[in-house]
């Protein structure tokens, strides 16, 4: 086995020292703030990132975790996903501990939904993930994965061959390129993919998660779609993107044309929700352009009178 340079060994030692904290108690400042559940031990939806391509410091890129049976299932990996998962773990979502981040479902390959992918591949492995990362996403996700692993090949090699106690399975990525239909099943959840219309993207998906106690639908980016209505059909939770028409009206004509062809307004979402009938509608990826939360909710209320939540990062439902 070849030797790593002294500087690399020292850096690796420091990183390994940091990883030992994973076996320590959670920070006292947040250890007494457990995530609340609609039913003790039941399925949870954790909003890891509710943002858009706009670099809002308060909102990481789109990422949602469905937690069931002691396992976290991530949907999308926008920028900041790993640090938001760490924050959720510190707040009591034990399933989001770094070593447990082993399941990812990708709606589409827009950068704001995937810019945290390299971080999700690498950081949990450095911090002790021993299982492969299983990824389910549209055609193109395999190429993206291969290029990320190639870009970090030297880093990976040094960690494997140097002083760090790293194992190869944890850096392995098992990629599954998907089509509409059931794409995943284990003892805790069944995941069904459905196509959604999103601008020029040929392949964009939403996902429905069915567990023993809840049904959760996450749309990703989409214009108003019958496929969302059909996938939800009275589901427990519908997590849907949205833009405020009030703010949209202030945009230039070229941007209005783009957003109209790619996203869903509050007025349109109210109509979709009235047909889909979710028990809880969660708004994320909120494009506001100066509109207020109250103005957006008023748009939705024109057609939908059910429960609506305007999500922030780290909210738990």
C-alpha positions in Angstrom: 0.0 0.0 0.0 1.5 3.4 -1.0 2.0 6.0 1.7 0.0 9.3 1.8 2.0 12.5 2.2 2.4 13.7 5.9 0.1 16.7 5.2 -2.6 14.4 4.0 -2.2 12.1 6.9 -2.6 15.0 9.4 -5.6 16.3 7.6 -7.2 12.8 7.6 -6.4 12.5 11.3 -8.3 15.7 12.0 -11.3 14.5 9.9 -11.3 11.2 11.7 -11.2 13.0 15.1 -14.3 14.9 13.9 -16.1 11.7 13.0 -15.8 10.4 16.5 -18.4 12.9 17.6 -21.0 10.7 15.9 -20.8 8.4 18.9 -21.3 11.2 21.4 -24.5 12.7 22.7 -26.3 15.3 20.6 -25.5 18.9 21.5 -27.4 19.9 24.7 -28.8 23.0 23.0 -31.0 21.0 20.7 -31.1 17.5 22.3 -34.3 18.4 24.2 -36.1 19.6 21.0 -37.4 16.3 19.5 -39.3 16.4 16.2 -43.0 16.1 16.8 -45.0 13.4 15.1 -48.6 13.3 14.1 -48.7 9.9 15.8 -46.0 8.5 18.0 -43.7 6.3 15.9 -45.6 7.2 12.8 -44.5 8.4 9.4 -42.9 11.9 9.3 -42.2 14.4 6.6 -39.2 16.6 7.3 -38.6 19.7 5.2 -34.8 19.8 4.7 -34.9 22.4 2.1 -37.8 24.6 0.8 -35.9 27.0 -1.4 -35.5 27.8 -5.1 -32.5 28.7 -7.2 -32.5 32.1 -5.4 -29.7 31.9 -2.7 -31.8 32.6 0.3 -29.7 32.0 3.4 -32.9 30.9 5.3 -33.9 28.3 2.7 -31.7 25.5 1.4 -32.3 23.9 -1.9 -35.3 21.6 -2.4 -34.9 18.4 -0.3 -37.5 16.5 1.7 -37.2 13.4 4.0 -39.9 10.9 4.5 -39.2 8.9 7.6 -40.8 5.5 8.2 -39.8 2.4 10.1 -36.6 3.9 11.3 -35.3 4.8 7.8 -35.0 8.2 6.0 -36.0 8.4 2.4 -34.7 11.6 0.8 -36.4 13.3 -2.1 -34.0 15.6 -4.0 -30.7 17.0 -2.8 -30.5 20.7 -3.3 -27.6 22.7 -1.9 -27.3 22.5 1.8 -29.1 19.1 2.1 -26.4 17.4 4.3 -26.2 20.3 6.8 -29.9 20.5 7.0 -30.0 16.7 7.7 -27.5 17.2 10.5 -29.6 20.0 11.9 -32.7 17.8 11.8 -30.7 15.0 13.5 -29.7 17.4 16.3 -33.4 18.3 16.7 -34.4 14.7 17.3 -34.8 13.1 13.9 -32.5 10.2 14.6 -33.1 8.6 11.2 -31.2 11.6 9.6 -27.9 10.7 11.3 -25.2 10.8 8.6 -24.6 7.1 8.5 -28.3 6.5 7.8 -28.5 8.6 4.6 -28.7 5.7 2.2 -31.9 6.2 0.1 -32.3 9.1 -2.4 -35.1 9.7 -4.9 -34.5 12.5 -7.5 -37.4 14.2 -9.2 -35.4 15.8 -12.1 -31.9 17.0 -12.8 -32.2 20.8 -12.4 -29.2 22.1 -10.5 -31.2 23.5 -7.6 -32.5 20.0 -6.9 -29.1 18.2 -7.4 -26.3 20.7 -6.4 -26.0 18.9 -3.0 -25.6 15.4 -4.6 -21.8 15.3 -4.4 -22.1 16.3 -0.7 -24.6 13.6 -0.1 -22.4 11.0 -1.7 -19.2 12.0 0.1 -19.8 13.6 3.5 -22.0 10.8 5.1 -19.4 8.3 3.9 -16.5 10.3 5.5 -18.6 10.4 8.7 -19.2 6.7 8.9 -21.8 5.5 6.3 -21.0 1.9 5.6 -23.8 1.0 3.2 -24.1 2.0 -0.5 -26.1 5.0 -1.4 -29.1 3.8 -3.4 -30.3 6.4 -5.9 -33.5 6.4 -8.0 -33.9 9.1 -10.6 -34.6 10.0 -14.2 -32.4 9.0 -17.1 -29.2 11.0 -16.9 -28.7 10.4 -13.1 -26.2 7.6 -13.9 -24.1 9.9 -16.0 -24.3 12.7 -13.3 -23.2 10.1 -10.7 -20.3 8.8 -12.8 -19.0 12.3 -13.4 -19.2 13.2 -9.7 -17.3 10.1 -8.7 -14.7 10.8 -11.4 -14.3 14.4 -10.2 -13.6 13.3 -6.7 -11.6 10.2 -7.6 -8.3 11.5 -6.0 -10.1 12.4 -2.8 -11.8 9.0 -2.6 -8.5 7.2 -3.4 -6.6 9.1 -0.7 -9.3 8.4 1.9 -9.4 4.7 1.0 -5.6 4.2 0.8 -4.5 6.7 3.4 -4.8 6.9 7.1 -8.5 7.1 7.4 -10.5 4.0 8.4 -12.8 4.2 5.4 -14.5 1.2 3.7 -15.4 1.1 0.1 -19.1 0.1 0.4 -20.0 3.5 1.9 -18.8 5.4 -1.2 -20.5 3.0 -3.6 -23.6 4.5 -5.4 -26.1 2.1 -6.7 -28.0 4.0 -9.4 -31.5 3.1 -10.7 -32.8 5.1 -13.7 -36.6 5.0 -13.4 -39.8 5.1 -15.4 -43.4 5.8 -14.1 -44.7 3.0 -11.8 -43.6 1.3 -8.7 -39.8 1.9 -8.3 -39.0 0.8 -4.8 -40.4 -1.4 -2.0 -39.1 -2.5 1.4 -40.7 -3.5 4.7 -41.6 0.1 5.5 -42.6 1.8 2.3 -43.7 1.5 -1.3 -42.6 4.3 -3.7 -44.4 5.0 -6.9 -43.1 7.4 -9.5 -45.4 9.5 -11.8 -44.5 11.9 -14.6 -45.0 15.6 -14.2 -44.7 18.4 -16.8 -41.9 20.7 -16.1 -40.9 23.0 -18.9 -38.4 21.5 -21.4 -37.5 18.5 -19.2 -38.3 15.2 -20.9 -38.1 13.3 -17.7 -39.5 14.9 -14.5 -41.2 12.9 -11.7 -43.2 13.1 -8.6 -43.2 10.4 -6.0 -45.9 8.8 -3.8 -44.8 7.1 -0.6 -47.2 4.6 1.0 -46.4 3.4 4.5 -48.4 1.6 7.1 -50.0 4.8 8.4 -49.7 7.6 5.8 -49.6 8.4 2.1 -47.2 11.2 1.1 -47.0 12.7 -2.4 -44.1 15.0 -3.3 -44.3 16.7 -6.7 -40.9 18.2 -7.4 -41.2 21.0 -10.0 -44.4 20.9 -12.1 -47.1 22.9 -13.8 -50.7 22.0 -12.9 -51.1 18.3 -13.7 -53.7 15.6 -13.6 -51.0 13.2 -12.7 -50.6 14.9 -9.3 -54.4 14.7 -8.7 -54.4 11.0 -9.6 -51.3 10.2 -7.4 -52.7 12.0 -4.4 -56.4 11.1 -4.6 -57.2 11.9 -1.0 -53.6 11.3 0.2 -52.6 12.3 3.7 -49.9 14.8 2.7 -49.3 16.6 -0.6 -46.0 18.5 -0.8 -46.3 20.8 -3.8 -44.2 23.6 -5.3 -45.9 27.0 -5.9 -45.4 30.6 -7.0 -47.4 33.6 -5.9 -49.4 35.1 -8.8 -49.3 38.4 -7.1 -45.5 38.5 -7.4 -45.6 36.8 -10.8 -47.6 39.7 -12.3 -44.6 42.0 -11.6 -42.2 39.8 -13.6 -41.0 40.7 -17.1 -42.9 38.9 -20.0 -40.0 36.5 -20.8 -39.8 35.3 -17.2 -43.6 35.1 -17.0 -43.6 32.8 -20.0 -40.9 30.6 -18.4 -42.6 30.3 -15.0 -46.0 29.7 -16.6 -44.5 26.8 -18.6 -42.6 25.3 -15.6 -44.4 26.0 -12.3 -47.8 26.2 -10.6 -49.4 29.4 -9.3 -51.2 29.7 -6.0 -54.5 30.0 -7.9 -53.8 26.9 -10.0 -52.6 25.0 -6.9 -55.8 25.7 -5.1 -57.7 24.2 -8.0 -55.4 21.1 -8.1 -55.7 20.6 -4.3 -59.5 20.9 -4.5 -59.5 17.9 -6.9 -56.7 16.0 -5.2 -58.2 16.4 -1.7 -55.1 16.0 0.5 -55.6 16.0 4.2 -52.6 18.4 4.4 -51.2 20.5 1.7 -47.5 21.6 2.3 -46.1 24.5 0.2 -42.5 24.4 -0.7 -40.2 25.8 -3.4 -42.2 29.0 -2.9 -41.4 31.7 -5.5 -42.8 34.9 -4.0 -41.2 37.9 -5.7 -42.3 40.3 -3.0 -45.7 38.8 -2.3 -46.6 37.9 1.3 -47.5 34.5 2.7 -51.0 35.8 3.3 -51.4 36.8 -0.3 -50.3 33.4 -1.5 -52.6 31.6 0.9 -55.4 33.7 -0.3 -54.8 32.6 -3.9 -55.0 29.0 -2.8 -58.1 29.6 -0.7 -60.0 30.7 -3.8 -60.6 26.9 -4.4 -59.2 24.9 -1.6 -60.5 25.1 2.0 -58.4 22.2 3.5 -55.4 22.4 5.8 -52.4 24.3 4.3 -48.9 24.7 5.6 -46.4 27.3 4.3 -43.2 25.3 5.0 -39.9 26.5 6.2 -36.6 24.5 6.4 -36.6 21.9 9.2 -40.4 22.0 9.7 -41.7 18.5 10.6 -45.2 17.2 9.7 
